[in-house]
């Protein structure tokens, strides 16, 4: 499984919605797919499943606005 697929799987699990896999350019916050509570869960799942430590202070909503943007940020943090 590719890194991108792993990230999309984590996002789909946290969001409880596969649309993040079907449309990786969807605005997950603007569309209400992920809220602030789910964001914390997402950061925990990223840590647990990918070993990438992202703190809430590292999180920038604009940089994490879509699944594709999240993948790019996480690639840089690897």
QUIBELLIN-V377809 format. One record per pair of residues at least 24 apart in sequence whose ideal C-beta (glycine too) atoms are under 6 Angstrom apart, sorted by the first residue. I is the first residue (numbers start at 1). J is the second residue. Records with the same first field share a line. If there is no record, write none. Layout:
I = J, J
This chain:
4 = 71
7 = 71, 74
8 = 67
10 = 45, 49
11 = 67
14 = 38, 41, 42, 45
20 = 67
24 = 67, 68
25 = 66, 68
27 = 65
52 = 77
